[in-house]
Amino acid sequence: MINILVSPQWLNERLDNANLKVILAKLDRKAVTIPNSIAIQQIPGTISIDIKRDFSDTTSDLPNTLLPEKKFLEKIRMLGIKPSDNIVIYDQYGLYASPRIWWIFSNLGFKNTYVLNGGMPSWIQHQYPIESMGIESLKQEINLEENFEIPKSLFKVCNKEEILQTLNDDSHVVIDARSSGRFYGTAPEPRQTLRSGHIPNSINLPFTQLVQNGEMLPKEELITIFKPLQLQNKKLIFTCGSGITACIVLLAASIAGYSDLFLYDGSWSEWGASRNLPVSTS
């Protein structure tokens, strides 16, 4: 496969493959209610991962912060997922939380990692097989340390100090996935302690412009959206409120052909909380 996205048809035809792992990326999206028909069902053989509980550092003051690499490997080993597996990730909203888990696995060196375009809603719409939530396929714990190492410098994550150093560097572009209202400070932040506005010199590209009816726009349309931003040969740093929707835009950029991609994991939850960091509303 040369595309990061896979269709429900593609996945249904391969459900019985021994080296296939199907992962449900779970994350509460308070503004959106999941229909009960979706909330209590899953794709057969699903391994559920709660982003906040399983794949985030619960000791951090920031939401959804990445776990240390060693902790990730421990989690993956317990799930019985091997580097040679084909990993397909989906979520209950269509396309929302799954790019975050795709990004984590991809940056850990798992090369065969994909996202189910349209997620569970599209799967049900196609009337493919389902099972009750909570039934998990038999998992065998493996020892990743014996046959797998994280490639050096593969974890492309930026911190606030690195962002500060690149504010006036034309070779870097910060892309903000939040709504235009939050970006320009005309709409309130969900977290009341945060300032309004955005990182100076950053570009606003709301993730909602790249997703339609729970599916990523076709590659040709993504290319058309990114082209006017003049991002060629630049390092792209993606940010949002807490590092979730930034991964949607990062995924879209990857599909559109961009490769030097970084995530500011602290995102606005960190930047907007600090009175020592510059903020713009224009």
C-alpha positions, 0 to 999 in steps of 0.5 A, a space after each residue: 500500500 502506498 496510501 496511509 488511509 485504507 477503506 472499509 472494503 480493504 480492511 474487511 477483505 483482510 480481517 482474518 490475516 494473522 499479521 493484522 492488528 485492528 486498533 480502536 483509538 478511544 478519546 472522549 470528544 465532549 462536543 460530539 455525541 456518539 450514537 449508541 449503535 456505534 458506542 457499543 459496537 466494534 470491528 471484530 478482533 479490535 484492540 482498544 486503546 484509550 489515548 488518555 489512560 493508555 497512551 498519555 503521561 498521566 503524571 504531566 500537567 498537560 493533557 495527552 502528553 506523550 509517554 516516554 519511549 520505554 513506556 510506549 514499548 511496554 504498552 505495545 509489548 503487552 498488546 502483542 503488537 509486533 513491528 512486522 504487523 499491519 496496524 489499522 487504526 480507527 475511531 468512533 467519530 470517523 476521523 478524529 483520534 485515530 491520526 494521533 495513534 497512527 502518528 505515535 506508532 509511525 514515530 516508533 518505527 512501525 512502518 505498516 501503520 494505517 488509518 481507517 478512513 471514515 472509522 466506525 461510522 463508515 464501517 457500519 454504513 457498509 454493513 460489515 461485521 461487528 461485535 459487542 464492545 469489549 471483546 478483544 482478540 487473544 493477544 500474546 505478549 512479546 519481547 520487543 527489546 530483543 528484536 526492535 529498537 526505536 530509530 534515533 531522532 525518529 520521534 519528531 517532537 518540538 518543545 516550546 524552546 524549539 518553537 521560540 528559536 524558530 519564530 522568525 526562521 523562514 525554514 520553519 512553519 508552525 501550522 495551527 489546527 484549531 478553529 479560526 475563532 480560537 486562532 484569532 482570539 475571537 472565540 473563547 478557549 475551552 480551557 478557561 485558564 488559557 490566553 486567546 490567540 496563536 503563536 506568532 507567525 503561525 498559519 491557521 489550517 483548521 482540521 475541519 477543512 480537511 475532513 468531510 463527513 468523517 473522512 479525509 478529503 481526497 489526496 488531490 483536494 489536500 494538495 490543492 489546500 496546502 499548495 497556496 501555503 507555500 510549504 515546500 522544502 520547509 520543516 512543518 510544525 503542527 500544533 492545536 489545543 492539546 496535540 490531538 487534532 494537530 495529528 489530523 493536519 499532520 496526516 493530511 500533509 503526509 498524504 499530500 506529499 510533505 515529509 519533514 513533519 514535527 508535532 508540538 506536543 504541548 500545543 496551546 495547552 502549554 503555550 497559552 498557559 504561559 505568560 512568558 511566551 509571545 501571543 498574536 491575535 492578528 
